[in-house]
Structure formats: structure tokens, C-alpha cells
Amino acid sequence: MAAASARRQEESEVTASEIKQKVAIVTDSACDLPRQLVEQLKITVVPLVVRFGSEVHDDGELPADEFWEKAAGPHHPETSQPSVGAFEEAFDRLVARGKQVICVALTSKHSGTFNAAHVAARRFRDAVSVFDSLSISLGEGLQALAAAQAARAGRSLQEILPQLQALRSRMHVSVVLSTLENIRRGGRADALIPIVDRMAKALNIKAVIDVVDGQLRLGGAARSLKSGVRRLVEKVEALGPLEYLGVLHTRIPDKAAELADELAERLGFPRRDIWIREPRAALSAHAGPGAIGTVAVPAESQS
């Protein structure tokens, strides 16, 4: 009886929360948020498209091991933005329920995802706002998360958008690439490649890439992955007290855990609060195996 009563109370609280929530959050699969959290906060995720030759999958459809097995050949993975229709379908379903919608999208500087969502939003006029995260992976995901938490607290669209703008302005994302082959093939950083190629050939370096105003920029160079990780630690330490901290990796979970341990110790940041994520195809296909990075957001008073 007690368990049934508790369950009814929980269901009642969820229903009340949904009624209170006027804004629904949509994002794309490049956000790299855990599925459990997406479901808990009722975030709608529109998948990007992953291709291996003529074989096509929704991003996230393949388990990570199977994705990397296919990525080894004979076809290099390619990604493309969701269709306008996919976004329209997501928006239509939510607007029909009386919701306003905020769509947090992958940076417009390296993907057509924002533009596809923006075109889809025109049909719904003021009911849908598309927000350019100017970031990748968890940099985008943490913005979608903040929007969803604010929406669940009953905030309006007009209240949430300035909050997102402030969070976006404090976002710092850096990644050390073990290989340049994937990002070269993907064509996502054509302006960057000639510079990095010259350095790599001369010095056999690892490139440290920063996301600056939504664009990939060369943030430094390292002679080994170990020294590249040291550069990441230095970059994060320089930011001061943090609100969010995450570690990204492709196929090197042990090194990601070691980096998280080191950051927790050096910064006094709770280890349990450091996100560790292996990105889906949207980033992995272009970063290649052996990449490691950080996503850090300074506390608001430090911005």
C-alpha cells in the first residue's frame, strides 16, 4: 500500500511539473547527453545521419563498438545534418501540445544542422526559437541541459534564451587529436588543415583544437598525447572556479578517467560531478580514435 501511494504521489508530481512547463527543448544528437538524462528531462533529440558508403544510419543507432568497427573500413564514416522534415516533425508534435519550443543546435560554423532547424522553424513562427550553441558535443549538450532544467522549473522562453546566451559565452571546449586523417577527410576544418599539416610534418605533433565562437581553431601543439593532456589541464586551470566540467574521449576511457582524476585533484572539483563521455558519430567521425578533450564552464562570477 505504501509503495502504491508513493508511486501515485510521484506520478502526480510529474504530471504537475509537465503542466507547469510551458517550453519544450529540442536538440540534435551531436549534444552527446546520456539517454537516461534526455528521457528524464523529456528532451527531444533529432538524430544526425551517419553514412558508410551506401549504408545509412541515424546517429546513435549503432553501438559505439560497432561504429568503430565499421569506421575501420572499407568506408570512412561521413555525417550530415538532420533533414528539415525531421525537425518539422519534432516541432509539430510539441507545438500541437501547446508548447513553445527552444531548439539548441550544433554550431552553425561547421554544420548545416542549425540552418535545417531554422528553416523548419519558419513554419511555426514565434512558437519555435532555434539557438546556435556555437559549440560541439557536451558544449552543446550542457546548453540543452540548462534549457531543459529551466523549462522544467517553469521558466518562459523569453527567460531561458538570455540564460543560454550567458552560458554559451562561458563555454570552453578543447580537444587533442591523435590523428588528422579523420578531420581532413570530413572537410570540417579546411582552413585549419594546411597550418596543422605543416606543423605535423615538421615536428610530428598532436594538434590541440579549441572551439572559438563556434569555429575550430588551432589552440596549440604537443609532441605527444601526454603533453597534449597537460596543455588541456593548464587551459582548464586558468579558467578559475568552474560550474561544469567534462572530459571527452574517443576509444580511450582509461586516459579519460585519469584526466578526470587529475582535474578533480588539482582544481578541487568533485570527481563525481565531472562528466566523462565518448561522443557519438557527429564528433567521433571527424576526431578519429585516440582523441581527448575538455568542456569547461567557469562559474558565472568568473566570466
ZADO-1210 file (C-alpha; in nm, 4 decimals, padded with zeros to 6 digits):
<atoms>
<atom x="00.0000" y="00.0000" z="00.0000" code="MET" pos="1"/>
<atom x="00.2773" y="00.2413" z="00.0952" code="ALA" pos="2"/>
<atom x="00.4632" y="00.1700" z="-00.2312" code="ALA" pos="3"/>
<atom x="00.1486" y="00.2255" z="-00.4388" code="ALA" pos="4"/>
<atom x="00.0784" y="00.5509" z="-00.2555" code="SER" pos="5"/>
<atom x="00.4350" y="00.6733" z="-00.3152" code="ALA" pos="6"/>
<atom x="00.4092" y="00.5822" z="-00.6824" code="ARG" pos="7"/>
<atom x="00.0817" y="00.7753" z="-00.7201" code="ARG" pos="8"/>
<atom x="00.2379" y="01.0775" z="-00.5480" code="GLN" pos="9"/>
<atom x="00.5407" y="01.0623" z="-00.7798" code="GLU" pos="10"/>
<atom x="00.3170" y="01.0365" z="-01.0882" code="GLU" pos="11"/>
<atom x="00.1133" y="01.3333" z="-00.9613" code="SER" pos="12"/>
<atom x="00.4296" y="01.5419" z="-00.9154" code="GLU" pos="13"/>
<atom x="00.5489" y="01.4556" z="-01.2687" code="VAL" pos="14"/>
<atom x="00.2103" y="01.5499" z="-01.4151" code="THR" pos="15"/>
<atom x="00.2117" y="01.8790" z="-01.2250" code="ALA" pos="16"/>
<atom x="00.5633" y="01.9524" z="-01.3493" code="SER" pos="17"/>
<atom x="00.4624" y="01.8851" z="-01.7108" code="GLU" pos="18"/>
<atom x="00.1600" y="02.1148" z="-01.6787" code="ILE" pos="19"/>
<atom x="00.3777" y="02.3872" z="-01.5302" code="LYS" pos="20"/>
<atom x="00.6332" y="02.3510" z="-01.8120" code="GLN" pos="21"/>
<atom x="00.5420" y="02.5813" z="-02.0994" code="LYS" pos="22"/>
<atom x="00.8615" y="02.5321" z="-02.3030" code="VAL" pos="23"/>
<atom x="00.9861" y="02.2100" z="-02.4625" code="ALA" pos="24"/>
<atom x="01.3509" y="02.1577" z="-02.5545" code="ILE" pos="25"/>
<atom x="01.4736" y="02.0046" z="-02.8790" code="VAL" pos="26"/>
<atom x="01.8356" y="01.9382" z="-02.9692" code="THR" pos="27"/>
<atom x="02.0316" y="01.7177" z="-03.2091" code="ASP" pos="28"/>
<atom x="02.2283" y="01.4008" z="-03.1464" code="SER" pos="29"/>
<atom x="02.5610" y="01.5848" z="-03.1508" code="ALA" pos="30"/>
<atom x="02.4800" y="01.7015" z="-02.7958" code="CYS" pos="31"/>
<atom x="02.6132" y="01.3702" z="-02.6544" code="ASP" pos="32"/>
<atom x="02.3888" y="01.3805" z="-02.3472" code="LEU" pos="33"/>
<atom x="02.3234" y="01.0462" z="-02.1721" code="PRO" pos="34"/>
<atom x="01.9997" y="00.8830" z="-02.2888" code="ARG" pos="35"/>
<atom x="01.8711" y="00.8450" z="-01.9322" code="GLN" pos="36"/>
<atom x="01.9028" y="01.2198" z="-01.8714" code="LEU" pos="37"/>
<atom x="01.7377" y="01.3005" z="-02.2047" code="VAL" pos="38"/>
<atom x="01.4421" y="01.0818" z="-02.1125" code="GLU" pos="39"/>
<atom x="01.4203" y="01.2177" z="-01.7591" code="GLN" pos="40"/>
<atom x="01.4050" y="01.5795" z="-01.8768" code="LEU" pos="41"/>
<atom x="01.1921" y="01.4954" z="-02.1829" code="LYS" pos="42"/>
<atom x="01.4396" y="01.6491" z="-02.4286" code="ILE" pos="43"/>
<atom x="01.3582" y="01.5686" z="-02.7912" code="THR" pos="44"/>
<atom x="01.6715" y="01.4628" z="-02.9803" code="VAL" pos="45"/>
<atom x="01.6747" y="01.4793" z="-03.3612" code="VAL" pos="46"/>
<atom x="01.9464" y="01.2473" z="-03.4972" code="PRO" pos="47"/>
<atom x="02.2140" y="01.3437" z="-03.7456" code="LEU" pos="48"/>
<atom x="02.2812" y="01.0993" z="-04.0292" code="VAL" pos="49"/>
<atom x="02.5858" y="00.8690" z="-04.0492" code="VAL" pos="50"/>
<atom x="02.6953" y="00.7055" z="-04.3749" code="ARG" pos="51"/>
<atom x="02.9388" y="00.4254" z="-04.4522" code="PHE" pos="52"/>
<atom x="02.9354" y="00.4257" z="-04.8299" code="GLY" pos="53"/>
<atom x="02.5744" y="00.3456" z="-04.9267" code="SER" pos="54"/>
<atom x="02.4910" y="00.2256" z="-04.5739" code="GLU" pos="55"/>
<atom x="02.2954" y="00.4894" z="-04.3805" code="VAL" pos="56"/>
<atom x="02.2173" y="00.5078" z="-04.0072" code="HIS" pos="57"/>
<atom x="02.0733" y="00.7572" z="-03.7628" code="ASP" pos="58"/>
<atom x="02.3415" y="00.8901" z="-03.5304" code="ASP" pos="59"/>
<atom x="02.3298" y="00.6857" z="-03.2103" code="GLY" pos="60"/>
<atom x="02.1662" y="00.3887" z="-03.3782" code="GLU" pos="61"/>
<atom x="02.4905" y="00.1902" z="-03.3817" code="LEU" pos="62"/>
<atom x="02.6574" y="00.0897" z="-03.0522" code="PRO" pos="63"/>
<atom x="02.9995" y="00.2528" z="-03.0165" code="ALA" pos="64"/>
<atom x="03.1919" y="-00.0707" z="-03.0756" code="ASP" pos="65"/>
<atom x="03.0016" y="-00.1415" z="-03.3963" code="GLU" pos="66"/>
<atom x="03.0504" y="00.2164" z="-03.5174" code="PHE" pos="67"/>
<atom x="03.4268" y="00.1942" z="-03.4749" code="TRP" pos="68"/>
<atom x="03.4387" y="-00.1498" z="-03.6329" code="GLU" pos="69"/>
<atom x="03.2690" y="-00.0100" z="-03.9423" code="LYS" pos="70"/>
<atom x="03.4893" y="00.3036" z="-03.9307" code="ALA" pos="71"/>
<atom x="03.7982" y="00.0841" z="-03.9711" code="ALA" pos="72"/>
<atom x="03.6971" y="00.0237" z="-04.3324" code="GLY" pos="73"/>
<atom x="03.6425" y="-00.0035" z="-04.6135" code="PRO" pos="74"/>
<atom x="03.4246" y="00.3111" z="-04.5955" code="HIS" pos="75"/>
<atom x="03.5165" y="00.6127" z="-04.3852" code="HIS" pos="76"/>
<atom x="03.2181" y="00.7431" z="-04.1834" code="PRO" pos="77"/>
<atom x="03.0551" y="01.0608" z="-04.3083" code="GLU" pos="78"/>
<atom x="02.7952" y="01.2675" z="-04.1270" code="THR" pos="79"/>
<atom x="02.5269" y="01.5088" z="-04.2396" code="SER" pos="80"/>
<atom x="02.2671" y="01.7237" z="-04.0700" code="GLN" pos="81"/>
<atom x="01.9120" y="01.6063" z="-03.9993" code="PRO" pos="82"/>
<atom x="01.6574" y="01.6886" z="-04.2677" code="SER" pos="83"/>
<atom x="01.4321" y="01.9909" z="-04.2420" code="VAL" pos="84"/>
<atom x="01.1439" y="01.7447" z="-04.2285" code="GLY" pos="85"/>
<atom x="01.2880" y="01.5689" z="-03.9226" code="ALA" pos="86"/>
<atom x="01.2946" y="01.8984" z="-03.7330" code="PHE" pos="87"/>
<atom x="00.9465" y="01.9930" z="-03.8594" code="GLU" pos="88"/>
<atom x="00.8084" y="01.6655" z="-03.7293" code="GLU" pos="89"/>
<atom x="00.9628" y="01.7211" z="-03.3852" code="ALA" pos="90"/>
<atom x="00.8419" y="02.0821" z="-03.3648" code="PHE" pos="91"/>
<atom x="00.4919" y="01.9971" z="-03.4877" code="ASP" pos="92"/>
<atom x="00.4411" y="01.7298" z="-03.2234" code="ARG" pos="93"/>
<atom x="00.5352" y="01.9680" z="-02.9418" code="LEU" pos="94"/>
<atom x="00.3566" y="02.2781" z="-03.0681" code="VAL" pos="95"/>
<atom x="00.0406" y="02.0695" z="-03.1119" code="ALA" pos="96"/>
<atom x="00.0573" y="02.0057" z="-02.7365" code="ARG" pos="97"/>
<atom x="00.0580" y="02.3799" z="-02.6718" code="GLY" pos="98"/>
<atom x="00.4302" y="02.4113" z="-02.6056" code="LYS" pos="99"/>
<atom x="00.6725" y="02.6792" z="-02.7146" code="GLN" pos="100"/>
<atom x="00.9979" y="02.5240" z="-02.8354" code="VAL" pos="101"/>
<atom x="01.3656" y="02.6082" z="-02.7979" code="ILE" pos="102"/>
<atom x="01.5910" y="02.4072" z="-03.0278" code="CYS" pos="103"/>
<atom x="01.9595" y="02.4057" z="-02.9228" code="VAL" pos="104"/>
<atom x="02.1660" y="02.3228" z="-03.2317" code="ALA" pos="105"/>
<atom x="02.5190" y="02.2162" z="-03.3189" code="LEU" pos="106"/>
<atom x="02.7433" y="02.5086" z="-03.4156" code="THR" pos="107"/>
<atom x="02.6376" y="02.6676" z="-03.7433" code="SER" pos="108"/>
<atom x="03.0044" y="02.7301" z="-03.8320" code="LYS" pos="109"/>
<atom x="03.0763" y="02.3625" z="-03.9078" code="HIS" pos="110"/>
<atom x="02.7383" y="02.2019" z="-03.9724" code="SER" pos="111"/>
<atom x="02.4159" y="02.2659" z="-04.1596" code="GLY" pos="112"/>
<atom x="02.2156" y="02.1425" z="-03.8591" code="THR" pos="113"/>
<atom x="02.1320" y="02.4913" z="-03.7325" code="PHE" pos="114"/>
<atom x="02.0168" y="02.6009" z="-04.0782" code="ASN" pos="115"/>
<atom x="01.7952" y="02.2927" z="-04.1199" code="ALA" pos="116"/>
<atom x="01.6314" y="02.3616" z="-03.7839" code="ALA" pos="117"/>
<atom x="01.5974" y="02.7316" z="-03.8667" code="HIS" pos="118"/>
<atom x="01.4204" y="02.6584" z="-04.1966" code="VAL" pos="119"/>
<atom x="01.1878" y="02.4135" z="-04.0210" code="ALA" pos="120"/>
<atom x="01.1075" y="02.6695" z="-03.7506" code="ALA" pos="121"/>
<atom x="00.9716" y="02.9238" z="-04.0007" code="ARG" pos="122"/>
<atom x="00.6502" y="02.7239" z="-04.0330" code="ARG" pos="123"/>
<atom x="00.5800" y="02.7730" z="-03.6614" code="PHE" pos="124"/>
<atom x="00.6545" y="03.1471" z="-03.6365" code="ARG" pos="125"/>
<atom x="00.7075" y="03.2629" z="-03.2761" code="ASP" pos="126"/>
<atom x="00.6314" y="02.9208" z="-03.1299" code="ALA" pos="127"/>
<atom x="00.9816" y="02.7898" z="-03.2110" code="VAL" pos="128"/>
<atom x="01.3191" y="02.9548" z="-03.1463" code="SER" pos="129"/>
<atom x="01.6403" y="02.7976" z="-03.2757" code="VAL" pos="130"/>
<atom x="01.9505" y="02.8680" z="-03.0664" code="PHE" pos="131"/>
<atom x="02.3005" y="02.8313" z="-03.2116" code="ASP" pos="132"/>
<atom x="02.5117" y="02.6651" z="-02.9417" code="SER" pos="133"/>
<atom x="02.8321" y="02.7707" z="-03.1222" code="LEU" pos="134"/>
<atom x="02.9749" y="02.4518" z="-02.9742" code="SER" pos="135"/>
<atom x="03.0113" y="02.0768" z="-03.0181" code="ILE" pos="136"/>
<atom x="02.9400" y="01.7628" z="-02.8179" code="SER" pos="137"/>
<atom x="02.8900" y="01.8343" z="-02.4452" code="LEU" pos="138"/>
<atom x="02.9470" y="02.2051" z="-02.5136" code="GLY" pos="139"/>
<atom x="02.6135" y="02.1907" z="-02.6949" code="GLU" pos="140"/>
<atom x="02.4712" y="01.9309" z="-02.4594" code="GLY" pos="141"/>
<atom x="02.5227" y="02.1339" z="-02.1431" code="LEU" pos="142"/>
<atom x="02.3325" y="02.4204" z="-02.3036" code="GLN" pos="143"/>
<atom x="02.0433" y="02.1892" z="-02.3908" code="ALA" pos="144"/>
<atom x="02.0552" y="02.0524" z="-02.0358" code="LEU" pos="145"/>
<atom x="02.0414" y="02.4010" z="-01.8807" code="ALA" pos="146"/>
<atom x="01.7500" y="02.4932" z="-02.1065" code="ALA" pos="147"/>
<atom x="01.5616" y="02.1755" z="-02.0103" code="ALA" pos="148"/>
<atom x="01.6178" y="02.2321" z="-01.6381" code="GLN" pos="149"/>
<atom x="01.4978" y="02.5926" z="-01.6669" code="ALA" pos="150"/>
<atom x="01.1935" y="02.4836" z="-01.8677" code="ALA" pos="151"/>
<atom x="01.1082" y="02.2202" z="-01.6086" code="ARG" pos="152"/>
<atom x="01.1240" y="02.4908" z="-01.3406" code="ALA" pos="153"/>
<atom x="00.8539" y="02.6787" z="-01.5301" code="GLY" pos="154"/>
<atom x="01.0697" y="02.9458" z="-01.6938" code="ARG" pos="155"/>
<atom x="00.9365" y="03.1101" z="-02.0100" code="SER" pos="156"/>
<atom x="01.1043" y="03.1112" z="-02.3492" code="LEU" pos="157"/>
<atom x="01.1926" y="03.4784" z="-02.3002" code="GLN" pos="158"/>
<atom x="01.3619" y="03.3939" z="-01.9683" code="GLU" pos="159"/>
<atom x="01.5520" y="03.0891" z="-02.0943" code="ILE" pos="160"/>
<atom x="01.7135" y="03.2408" z="-02.4049" code="LEU" pos="161"/>
<atom x="01.9213" y="03.5031" z="-02.2153" code="PRO" pos="162"/>
<atom x="02.0302" y="03.2289" z="-01.9750" code="GLN" pos="163"/>
<atom x="02.1507" y="03.0242" z="-02.2715" code="LEU" pos="164"/>
<atom x="02.3366" y="03.3214" z="-02.4174" code="GLN" pos="165"/>
<atom x="02.5208" y="03.3733" z="-02.0884" code="ALA" pos="166"/>
<atom x="02.6114" y="03.0046" z="-02.0620" code="LEU" pos="167"/>
<atom x="02.7283" y="02.9926" z="-02.4250" code="ARG" pos="168"/>
<atom x="02.9605" y="03.2891" z="-02.3669" code="SER" pos="169"/>
<atom x="03.1372" y="03.0988" z="-02.0857" code="ARG" pos="170"/>
<atom x="03.1784" y="02.7686" z="-02.2724" code="MET" pos="171"/>
<atom x="03.5358" y="02.6434" z="-02.3295" code="HIS" pos="172"/>
<atom x="03.5979" y="02.3311" z="-02.5391" code="VAL" pos="173"/>
<atom x="03.9420" y="02.1962" z="-02.6319" code="SER" pos="174"/>
<atom x="04.0387" y="01.8662" z="-02.7940" code="VAL" pos="175"/>
<atom x="04.3732" y="01.6957" z="-02.8578" code="VAL" pos="176"/>
<atom x="04.3697" y="01.4970" z="-03.1826" code="LEU" pos="177"/>
<atom x="04.5886" y="01.1885" z="-03.2147" code="SER" pos="178"/>
<atom x="04.5335" y="01.1822" z="-03.5900" code="THR" pos="179"/>
<atom x="04.4461" y="01.4429" z="-03.8534" code="LEU" pos="180"/>
<atom x="04.3174" y="01.1958" z="-04.1113" code="GLU" pos="181"/>
<atom x="03.9547" y="01.1994" z="-03.9994" code="ASN" pos="182"/>
<atom x="03.9139" y="01.5743" z="-03.9721" code="ILE" pos="183"/>
<atom x="04.0874" y="01.6160" z="-04.3104" code="ARG" pos="184"/>
<atom x="03.8522" y="01.3698" z="-04.4805" code="ARG" pos="185"/>
<atom x="03.5473" y="01.5216" z="-04.3160" code="GLY" pos="186"/>
<atom x="03.6190" y="01.8676" z="-04.4540" code="GLY" pos="187"/>
<atom x="03.5050" y="02.0370" z="-04.1315" code="ARG" pos="188"/>
<atom x="03.8221" y="02.2404" z="-04.0810" code="ALA" pos="189"/>
<atom x="03.9577" y="02.3133" z="-04.4279" code="ASP" pos="190"/>
<atom x="04.1074" y="02.6471" z="-04.3221" code="ALA" pos="191"/>
<atom x="04.2866" y="02.4838" z="-04.0307" code="LEU" pos="192"/>
<atom x="04.4346" y="02.1794" z="-04.2032" code="ILE" pos="193"/>
<atom x="04.7180" y="02.3429" z="-04.4067" code="PRO" pos="194"/>
<atom x="04.8623" y="02.5060" z="-04.0925" code="ILE" pos="195"/>
<atom x="04.8391" y="02.1913" z="-03.8832" code="VAL" pos="196"/>
<atom x="04.9735" y="01.9732" z="-04.1641" code="ASP" pos="197"/>
<atom x="05.2901" y="02.1829" z="-04.1933" code="ARG" pos="198"/>
<atom x="05.3486" y="02.1627" z="-03.8193" code="MET" pos="199"/>
<atom x="05.2734" y="01.7911" z="-03.8034" code="ALA" pos="200"/>
<atom x="05.5135" y="01.7056" z="-04.0838" code="LYS" pos="201"/>
<atom x="05.7920" y="01.9151" z="-03.9355" code="ALA" pos="202"/>
<atom x="05.7503" y="01.8248" z="-03.5710" code="LEU" pos="203"/>
<atom x="05.5323" y="01.5114" z="-03.5518" code="ASN" pos="204"/>
<atom x="05.2954" y="01.6930" z="-03.3185" code="ILE" pos="205"/>
<atom x="04.9473" y="01.6411" z="-03.1833" code="LYS" pos="206"/>
<atom x="04.7119" y="01.9288" z="-03.2619" code="ALA" pos="207"/>
<atom x="04.5249" y="02.0997" z="-02.9781" code="VAL" pos="208"/>
<atom x="04.1992" y="02.2339" z="-03.1199" code="ILE" pos="209"/>
<atom x="03.9868" y="02.4988" z="-02.9463" code="ASP" pos="210"/>
<atom x="03.6274" y="02.5841" z="-03.0265" code="VAL" pos="211"/>
<atom x="03.6183" y="02.9650" z="-03.0535" code="VAL" pos="212"/>
<atom x="03.2898" y="03.1368" z="-03.1373" code="ASP" pos="213"/>
<atom x="03.1711" y="02.8118" z="-03.2881" code="GLY" pos="214"/>
<atom x="03.4761" y="02.7597" z="-03.5099" code="GLN" pos="215"/>
<atom x="03.7624" y="02.5122" z="-03.4806" code="LEU" pos="216"/>
<atom x="04.0885" y="02.6958" z="-03.4172" code="ARG" pos="217"/>
<atom x="04.4422" y="02.5746" z="-03.3605" code="LEU" pos="218"/>
<atom x="04.4977" y="02.6299" z="-02.9881" code="GLY" pos="219"/>
<atom x="04.8432" y="02.4801" z="-02.9617" code="GLY" pos="220"/>
<atom x="05.0606" y="02.1822" z="-03.0423" code="ALA" pos="221"/>
<atom x="05.2070" y="01.8979" z="-02.8392" code="ALA" pos="222"/>
<atom x="05.4745" y="01.6387" z="-02.9121" code="ARG" pos="223"/>
<atom x="05.2764" y="01.3571" z="-02.7505" code="SER" pos="224"/>
<atom x="04.9302" y="01.2793" z="-02.6212" code="LEU" pos="225"/>
<atom x="05.0642" y="01.3083" z="-02.2663" code="LYS" pos="226"/>
<atom x="05.1918" y="01.6608" z="-02.3244" code="SER" pos="227"/>
<atom x="04.8678" y="01.7440" z="-02.5057" code="GLY" pos="228"/>
<atom x="04.6709" y="01.6403" z="-02.1978" code="VAL" pos="229"/>
<atom x="04.8991" y="01.8602" z="-01.9891" code="ARG" pos="230"/>
<atom x="04.8025" y="02.1518" z="-02.2135" code="ARG" pos="231"/>
<atom x="04.4355" y="02.0721" z="-02.1535" code="LEU" pos="232"/>
<atom x="04.4871" y="02.0753" z="-01.7769" code="VAL" pos="233"/>
<atom x="04.6646" y="02.4111" z="-01.7978" code="GLU" pos="234"/>
<atom x="04.3846" y="02.5597" z="-02.0052" code="LYS" pos="235"/>
<atom x="04.1181" y="02.4462" z="-01.7581" code="VAL" pos="236"/>
<atom x="04.3191" y="02.5575" z="-01.4520" code="GLU" pos="237"/>
<atom x="04.3452" y="02.9073" z="-01.5986" code="ALA" pos="238"/>
<atom x="03.9657" y="02.9443" z="-01.6020" code="LEU" pos="239"/>
<atom x="03.9283" y="02.9595" z="-01.2238" code="GLY" pos="240"/>
<atom x="03.6309" y="02.8157" z="-01.0314" code="PRO" pos="241"/>
<atom x="03.4050" y="02.6065" z="-01.2546" code="LEU" pos="242"/>
<atom x="03.0319" y="02.5449" z="-01.2822" code="GLU" pos="243"/>
<atom x="03.0566" y="02.2495" z="-01.5227" code="TYR" pos="244"/>
<atom x="03.3461" y="02.0236" z="-01.6171" code="LEU" pos="245"/>
<atom x="03.3553" y="01.7341" z="-01.8601" code="GLY" pos="246"/>
<atom x="03.6044" y="01.5070" z="-02.0352" code="VAL" pos="247"/>
<atom x="03.5520" y="01.3782" z="-02.3899" code="LEU" pos="248"/>
<atom x="03.7367" y="01.0874" z="-02.5497" code="HIS" pos="249"/>
<atom x="03.7270" y="00.8511" z="-02.8437" code="THR" pos="250"/>
<atom x="03.8224" y="00.4936" z="-02.7568" code="ARG" pos="251"/>
<atom x="04.0500" y="00.5804" z="-02.4619" code="ILE" pos="252"/>
<atom x="03.8293" y="00.5554" z="-02.1498" code="PRO" pos="253"/>
<atom x="04.1213" y="00.4849" z="-01.9144" code="ASP" pos="254"/>
<atom x="04.3035" y="00.8021" z="-02.0167" code="LYS" pos="255"/>
<atom x="03.9781" y="00.9989" z="-01.9863" code="ALA" pos="256"/>
<atom x="03.9304" y="00.8696" z="-01.6315" code="ALA" pos="257"/>
<atom x="04.2907" y="00.9595" z="-01.5461" code="GLU" pos="258"/>
<atom x="04.2370" y="01.3115" z="-01.6785" code="LEU" pos="259"/>
<atom x="03.9175" y="01.3467" z="-01.4751" code="ALA" pos="260"/>
<atom x="04.1030" y="01.2267" z="-01.1625" code="ASP" pos="261"/>
<atom x="04.3809" y="01.4783" z="-01.2188" code="GLU" pos="262"/>
<atom x="04.1415" y="01.7666" z="-01.2816" code="LEU" pos="263"/>
<atom x="03.9434" y="01.6827" z="-00.9681" code="ALA" pos="264"/>
<atom x="04.2597" y="01.6759" z="-00.7579" code="GLU" pos="265"/>
<atom x="04.4183" y="01.9909" z="-00.8992" code="ARG" pos="266"/>
<atom x="04.1011" y="02.2003" z="-00.9111" code="LEU" pos="267"/>
<atom x="03.9230" y="02.0725" z="-00.6035" code="GLY" pos="268"/>
<atom x="03.6261" y="01.9944" z="-00.8287" code="PHE" pos="269"/>
<atom x="03.4102" y="01.6999" z="-00.7125" code="PRO" pos="270"/>
<atom x="03.5138" y="01.3931" z="-00.9131" code="ARG" pos="271"/>
<atom x="03.1566" y="01.2608" z="-00.9209" code="ARG" pos="272"/>
<atom x="03.0442" y="01.5812" z="-01.0964" code="ASP" pos="273"/>
<atom x="03.2916" y="01.5530" z="-01.3851" code="ILE" pos="274"/>
<atom x="03.1180" y="01.4271" z="-01.6971" code="TRP" pos="275"/>
<atom x="03.3005" y="01.1609" z="-01.8995" code="ILE" pos="276"/>
<atom x="03.1527" y="01.0979" z="-02.2421" code="ARG" pos="277"/>
<atom x="03.2549" y="00.9181" z="-02.5582" code="GLU" pos="278"/>
<atom x="03.0895" y="01.1267" z="-02.8306" code="PRO" pos="279"/>
<atom x="02.8569" y="00.9822" z="-03.0890" code="ARG" pos="280"/>
<atom x="02.9422" y="00.9830" z="-03.4583" code="ALA" pos="281"/>
<atom x="02.8967" y="01.3586" z="-03.5116" code="ALA" pos="282"/>
<atom x="03.2275" y="01.4269" z="-03.3369" code="LEU" pos="283"/>
<atom x="03.3930" y="01.0841" z="-03.3416" code="SER" pos="284"/>
<atom x="03.3832" y="01.0533" z="-03.7204" code="ALA" pos="285"/>
<atom x="03.5859" y="01.3734" z="-03.7542" code="HIS" pos="286"/>
<atom x="03.8093" y="01.3470" z="-03.4468" code="ALA" pos="287"/>
<atom x="03.9167" y="00.9887" z="-03.5102" code="GLY" pos="288"/>
<atom x="04.0262" y="00.7386" z="-03.2434" code="PRO" pos="289"/>
<atom x="04.2507" y="00.8449" z="-02.9563" code="GLY" pos="290"/>
<atom x="04.1162" y="01.1998" z="-02.9191" code="ALA" pos="291"/>
<atom x="04.0695" y="01.3521" z="-02.5743" code="ILE" pos="292"/>
<atom x="03.9250" y="01.6848" z="-02.4708" code="GLY" pos="293"/>
<atom x="03.7693" y="01.9006" z="-02.2023" code="THR" pos="294"/>
<atom x="03.4488" y="02.1002" z="-02.1731" code="VAL" pos="295"/>
<atom x="03.4644" y="02.3631" z="-01.9009" code="ALA" pos="296"/>
<atom x="03.2324" y="02.6408" z="-01.7897" code="VAL" pos="297"/>
<atom x="03.3666" y="02.8965" z="-01.5417" code="PRO" pos="298"/>
<atom x="03.1351" y="02.9973" z="-01.2588" code="ALA" pos="299"/>
<atom x="02.9293" y="03.2972" z="-01.3653" code="GLU" pos="300"/>
<atom x="03.1059" y="03.5411" z="-01.1371" code="SER" pos="301"/>
<atom x="03.4348" y="03.4493" z="-01.3089" code="GLN" pos="302"/>
<atom x="03.3188" y="03.5246" z="-01.6667" code="SER" pos="303"/>
</atoms>
